[in-house]
Every structure is written in structure tokens, then in C-alpha cells.
Amino acid sequence: MKKFLSVILILVLAMSMFAGCAPKAVETPAETPATTEEAVTPAPEVAKLKVALVLSGPINDNGWNSVAYEGLKAAEKDLGVEVAYQESVPTSDQEEAFRNFATSGYNVIIGHGYQFVDTAAVVGPDFPDVKFIVTSTNIAAEPNITAVELSNIEAGYFAGVLAGLFTKSNHVSFLGGQEIPPITNASNGFIAGVASISKDIKVDSTMIGSWDDVAKAKGLATAFIKAGADVVIGDANQAGLGVIDAAKSEGVFALGFSSDQSVVAPETVIASTKYDFSIAIKHVIELAQKGELKPIAYSLGAKEGAAGIIWNETMKPSLDAAKVAQADAVVADMAAGKIDLSGITKK
């Protein structure tokens, strides 16, 4: 019996020793999301700026309207804005186009051309939270109408320099679309540019009275050419294509306006005067996106790279190299502020 009790006692002592050696349970605090991966609250999505462009002509006119469209697409690509456009809008439908875009949630509405000034003045006050921009004018108004213009005088001046340098008959012609300040300014610049080369060169300058009457423009340009003009230019949106066609038919030089119009007639258009509203339009859209757009008039020119000369690279090797260099020097001097055009009438 004693032996049995001794065994029991030994077993109890052994079990006590084993229990004393066993690891104690560690109480772990409840895990919170922050101990594994910091909880991130997604930032609210910023709504894209919505920009609409209203055009008087088609986007494929290889000139005035196509340049504006290129600026809109550049803003879409580079700035990430949402864009829309309406092309070939007659004057009678401008107000409806503006109001449709405004009521559809567009933050910025651009009327491309001086002819949209009155429409912006009428519609703007009804939509105070929308930014209205009119190009080719310096007429702005509080609180939400902005103007953006390029120096049409500079663009016209460069065209005049080109015409003066490359005429052989000492007779050149400028055909504008309509009698409005941007066109008359370009015409005045053209006359001054020609005179800077020679005061003996005869200059014809007239208005077609239309932005899209290609046949009428061709007829007027043909008449000037038959009277002796051997370099012609049309600052008339789509109608300007008629001027180029006349030059091609009659075998004389033409100058493009706004964009590189040598694609229209590669063996006729020696160069185009750069009047790049794609730069201007992207510029004001970026200001609007940053919340920095003001109801003032913005002006750009050669200094900003928005005005200049675009050579027809196909014809350039066959042109007088000294005259090409002279024309390029004029652009450089203008950009550097070395040429003063303040004496030219600006309306």
C-alpha cells in the first residue's frame, strides 16, 4: 500500500512540474486594419472640364476652322478635357448652339471668330457659371466673356513680305472674306509688309463678301491675276480655297493663310502665313482648367510662336535661298520686338 501511495505521489509531482514548464497563452489584442495595411480613402473623382467649340465653317477647310479644331483636339489629348464641337453654324443658329451647349453642362464654350461677339454678349448673362470665349477679337466683358486674338496685323505683314519678295510682275493681291476688323487688320498688315520690300509694288485688296463662296473668290482672284498679279492670298476661311485654285489654274504663286495650305496645291502655294489659333485655343482652355481664365482680352503673336511663316518644303529648295532667309529674319525680328507695327491702323 505504501508502495502504491509512493507511486501516486511521484506521478502528481511529475504532472505539476510538467504543467509549470508549459508555455503560457499570450493574449493578443484584437487586430485593427491599420496594423496590417493603412486604410486608404479614395480621393473624390474630379469632374473633367467640358469644352465646346462652335465653328462657322467645316473642320476640313484646311484653314481657319480646321486650325481651331486642331487646338480643341490638342487640349483633349494633352489636358484631358472633354470636348465637343458643332461645325458650319450660320449666324442665325449661333445663339441656339451656344444655349444647347450651356444647358448640356459644358463649362467653356468657344465661338471661333469675330462674328460670335454679339452672340456671346446675348447668351453670356444667362449662364454666369459658364465661360464664353470668342476668338479673333479684343472685346471681353465681365463676368464671363473672354476674348483671345492673334496678331492678324503680324500675320498679314508676313504674307506681304512674302508677296513682295517673290513677285516678278510687281503686282500682288489680297482677298479677304468680309469687312470686319480681323480681316481689315490683316489687309493693312499685308500692304505694310509689301511696302517694306518695295513701295513700287502694286497691291490689290478687296473683300469677297463671303466665307464660303469658293466660286466667287476664284472669279475675283482670276480677274486680279489677268490684270497682272502674280502672287495672291485669300484670308477668307473656306472661300480662300478659291483663291488658291485660281492661282493654280493661271500658273502663278499663291500664299496660304492660317495653316499650311500647300497640301491643297503643292506646286502653287510657296508658303503660308502662320496664324495658329490651335496654340491660342489650347492656351485659354488650359487657363480655364486651372481656374485662371479671366474676362479679359488675351493676345498672342510671333513672340508666342502663334504667328510666322510655314514654308512649302516641297517648293522651298527651288526658291531663292536669300529671299527665304530674308523672310525668316523678318519673323525672328518680329518675335524679338524689333519691328514696330503700331503705326498700322487697327480697328
Disulfide bonds with the S-S distance in Angstrom:
none
